[in-house]
Amino acid sequence: MNDVTSSLYKSINSKTTGLSRDLRTTAMNSGWPEGLARSLSVNMVEGHVSIDYPDELKNDIHSWEYGTEQRRPNAVMRRFMNRMDSKLGD
């Protein structure tokens, strides 16, 4: 890995760590269970931002994000991605 690639990787890693922390905090402040919120992480590949989480929590995370018959949607991830889209579009 050359110096430019190494610097770029460190910069992206630093940014995604901060974005992951922001996303988790937002999820917890929005009422998501702490364990689900802490499982969320932000990934950036070739300028594309995505949210990752463990496959085994997919159903629980989707029920919080999109709602169920008993619970209204709490669209933390979609709001986060919309904010990222508008920031990256600037």
Secondary structure, DSSP 8 states (H G I E B T S, - for coil): --HHHHHHHHHHHHHHHHHHHHHHHHHHHTT--HHHHHH-EEEEETTEEEEE--GGGHHHHHHHHH--SSS----HHHHHHHHHHHHHH-
